[in-house]
Amino acid sequence: MEDEENKWSDSDSDYETAEDEENDDGSEYDDVDDVLYGKEKDNFDDGDLETSEPNSAATGKKKKYKGSYARHGIEFRERMLVDENDYVIMSDKQKGLHSALVEILPLVEILPRVEQRNRVQHIYRNFKRHHGSLLMRDKFWACARASTRAKYLAEMFDFKELNPAAYEWIENNAGNPKHWCKAFFSVEVKSDMLCNNLSKSFNSFILSARDKSIITMLERIRRLIIEMIKDRKFFIGCKPGPLCSRISKILDKRTTYLDGYTFSWNGVVGFEVYSHNGDHFRVDLRRKECSCRVWQLCGILCIHAIPAIYSRKQLPADHVSKCYQLTTFGWMYENVLQPMTGPSEWENQQHYLITS
């Protein structure tokens, strides 16, 4: 624990006094609007939303930020209403997120077409307490990764034959499979993700700032984001493209397993692709579909579509979803953060220490 704390600690030269740096008595809340943002903040913020709803968690000086939470909640819903099919919300049923989605923000009523998924890793951890063998682990994840309903039903049948008690646990405790099995996921968002560590990654990213007083914390996060966007922009410029490197590696790996696959072509865009185990799949190049649903789920070519594309003397990269192209990745980082002035330029100068 001590080593971990030292990893994120700063040198003594970063601070004038420990008392200033660790100030967390709430005094900085008085002047966040005036001190941290000043007139620059007013260019982007039109003020707090008035509300009379009680908030027991917000007391004293912190109450004035409640309107900000309400406003951003409304903006969040309004943005999602533009095209609900483009969004997926993943809940781990912990840390209050599940109750927030169900009680505070009832998405089923407000945004009925937004897909809701449960993080499968947490379901498996509960399952493992009762059925911890390696065979049960493999069968559980085979059920979750099944990309078609027929495959899901077949895996569940095997589960029932191997271990009826484990099968009953999944039926009674895992919840509706539409929240945790790929076979029931929407193909609109091009994501077949079963587990998501984005929140943990972000928490790790801001770890050096989280324990600081509010002005220092926000300023440090702002600088981290400035550097991150700049680094990503230069990283993209150094890549040959056209796809992100991880997607290119996935395609290359799938291409190495093409031996044993044959196909029949209908003369237009339809193919039947035959695997080495005697099964076959329907591929439609125009619709970018395969009956295994892997291509539709994530937007990356499945192993069945690759030989069909090569037979037409086309490049697999041209059939991957645009969301994986370097040009799209670069577009995400076009909106950079603009520089801000230092404390000496603020009209209402308060001499809070902002460390590097």
N, C-alpha and C positions, 0 to 999 in steps of 0.2 A: 504493500500500500504506500509505503514511504517513497519507494522508487517511482511509482506512478505519479505521485504528487510532485516529485522533483522534476519529472519529465515535462510537466506543463508549467512549472514555475518560471518566473522571470528573474533576471539578475537584479541585484539591489540598485543598480544604476537607473533602472526604469522608473523608480519611485523616489519621490522626495521624502515622504513619510509614510509609514505603514498606516497611520491613523487616517490620512486622506484617502489612501487607496481602498481601504476596507470599510469606508463609511457606508453603512447600510441602515441608517436610522430613518430613512424615508425623506430626509430633507431635500434630496435631489429631485423628488417628485414635484416639489413646488415649482421648479423652474425648467422642467424638461422642455415644455413648449417654447419658452423664451430663450433658454440657454443653448440647448442642443440644436434646435432647428431654426429658431428665429424667423426672419422673413423668408428664408429659403424654404422652410417647411410650409409656409402659407401658400407657396406657389403650387403645391401638390395636394394640400389638405384643405377641404372646405369647411372644417369645423366638426364638432361632435354632434351626434344625433341625440336629440332630447328624448328622454324616456322616463317614465314614472315607475317602471317595474322595479320592485325592491331587489337588492342584491346584498345578501348577508356577507358575502366574501369580500366585497369592496367596501372599505371603511375609510373615513377621513379623506386624505388627499388623493387616494387611489380611486375614489368613486368617479372622478371626472374622466377616467379612461374607459368606463363601462360603455359609453356611447360609441367609442371606437370599435369595441368588440361587436356591438350590435350592428354598426354600419357595415363592417367587413363581413359579417354573417349574411346580411342582405345582399351585398355585392357578390358574395360567393354563390348564392342561389341564383341571382340574376344571370351571371355568366354561364352557369351550368344549364340554364333554361334555353340558351341559344341552341344547343344540340346535346340533349341528354345522352344520346347514344355514344358520345365520344368520351364518357367518363366511367371509371370504375373506382369504387372506394373499398379499400381492404381494411378490415377490422381484426384485431387480435383478441377481441373480447376481454381486454384487460385495460388498465389505466384509464378507465372512464370513457374510452372512445366508443365502445359499443352502446353504452347508455346514452351518450351524446347523440349518436346517429338515430337511435330509436325514440328517445324521449324529447331531448332538446331540439334536435333537427330531424323530424320524422320524414326521412327521404322517401319512404314508401308512399306517403301521401303527397309530398311536395314535388318530388322528382321520381315518378314511378318507373321510368325507363332507365334510370341510372343503376348499373349493376353493382351489387354488393357481394364481396367475397370475404371469407374468413381465412386467416393465415393458417395454412395446413400444419405448419410446424407445431403450433400450440395444440391442435387437435391430436396430433401424433403423440405429443408428450403425455397427454392424459391417457391415450390408448396404451402407451408403453407401460404405464404403471400396472396394468392388468394383464397385458400380453406383450412381454418384452423380448421374445425370441427373435432371432435374425430372420427366420422364415416369415413370421408375422409382420415384421418391419417391412420386408420386401413386398409382401402381398398388400399391405396398407398403401404403400406408395404407388404400387401398380394400379390400384383402384383410383387414386387421386390423379395419376398421370394419364389415365385412359382418355383418349381424345374423341371417341365415339361412344354413343350410348350402348351399342351392341358390345363393345369391348368392356365397358363398365359393368354391364350385366354379367358378362362371362367371368370377369375377375371376382365379382361378388359371389357368383355361384361357386367358384373355386374356394373362396373364403369360407362359405357355408359348409362345404364338404370337408375342408381341412380342420376347421375349428369353429363349430357352431356358436360357442360362447363369444368368440371374437366378432363373428358376424352380427350377433345380437347387440354387442356393444356399439358397433358402428351404426346399426339401424336405430338404436335408441339414444345415442349420445352425440354422434357426429353432426346431426342436423341435416337439413335438406342438401342433397349433393350438388344442387345448383350453386351453392356457396363455396364448394371446396373441390369439385371434380371438373377437370378440363372438358369433359364430354358435354357439360351443360353451360359452359362459358359462352358469352357473346363473341362473335367474330368481328364486331364493328371496331373494337378498340385496338386490335392487333397486339394483344398481350395475353399470354398464357401463364402468367406468373402465379405460382402457388404460395410463395413466401416473399416478403418484402422487407428489406432492411434499410429503406431510405431514411426513416426517422432516426434509426441508430447511427447511420452515417452522418446525418446532419448534426446530431448531438455531439458526435466525436469531432466534427469540423469546428464547432463553436465551443469546445471544451475549455479552451484557454480563456474564454470570456465569460463563461456562465457564472462564475463565483464573484464577479466584480460588481461594483455599484452600478446603478442603472446607466448613467451617462457614459462611463468608461466601457461598460459592456456593449452598449449600442454602437459606440464609436469603433470599438475593436471589431465587432461583427461586420460593420460597414467596410472597414479596410480589408478584412478577409475576403469579402465578396468581390471587392474591386480587383484584388489580386487573382481570385479564382477565375473571374470572367476573362481577364487579360490572358491568363495562362491557357485557358481553353481555346481562345481565339488563335493564339500562336500555335497550339497543338494541332488544331484543325488545318492551319495553313501548311504544316509540314507533312501532312498525310497525302499520299498519291490518289486515294479514292478508287472508285466512286463510293464505296461502302465504308462504314466504320470498321475498324480492324477486327473487332470481336465477331461481327457478322460475317466478315470474309473468312475467318477461321472456321466458323460453323459450316459454311458452304464447302470449304476445302475438305473438311473432315467427312462430310456426307458424301462428297464426290469419291472419296477413297473406298466407299463401300458399295459401289455400283456393280461390281462383279456378281453375276448371277441374276441380274434383273434384265428382263426382256419386255417387249411391248408390241402392241398392235395399234396402228394409226388408222383413223377413219377417213383420212384424206383432207380434213379441214383443221380443227383444233382439238379434237377428242382423241384420247389415248386410253388403252387398257394396259396397265403396267403389271407384269407378273413377277412376283418375288421368288426367291429360291425355295421357300417352304410351300409353294403351290398356291398361295393366296394371290389375289389381284385387286387392283384399285383403279378407279376411274379418275382421269385427269383432264381438266378443261383449261387450256392455256388462255383462252379469251377471258374467261371469268376468274382466272387465277385461283382455281379450286382443285382440291383432291379429296376423294371420298374418305381419306383418313383424317381430314380436317386440320392437320398440323399447319399446312400452308395458310389456311384462312385464319386460324387462331392467332398466329404470331406474325404473319406477313413474311416469313422466311421460308424459302423453298423446302419442301419435304424431300426425302430421298426418292420418292416415286416420280416427282415432277422433273427432276434434273435430267434423267436420260431422255425424256420427251423433249425437253428444251434443246439439248444437244443435237437431237435428231433433226431439228429444224434449223440447225446452224445458228442458233441464237445464244446469247450469253446469259447465264443464270442471274448475274447481278442486275440485268435489265428487268427482271421479274420480281425483285424483292421490293417490299413496300417502301414508299418514299420516306417514311419516318426513320429508316436506317441509313439514309444517304448522308454523306458528309455535308452536302449543301444544306440539308435540313438541320443538321447538327449545328452548322455555323449560323443559320438563321436564328436559332434559339439564343445565341449570345450576341446578337446585334445591339440589343438594348443595354448599353453599359451604364454604370452609375456615374453621374456627373460629380466633379470635384466640389467640395464644400470649403468654406473659409474657416480659419481657426478662431479660437476664442477672442483674440485681439480685435477681430472684425465684427463681433456680435454687438448689436446696439445696446442690449441690456447685459453688460459684462458682469459675469459672476466668475470668481476665480476658483473653479473646480479643477482639480488635477485630472487631466486625461492622459493616460499613459500610452505608450506605443504598444 
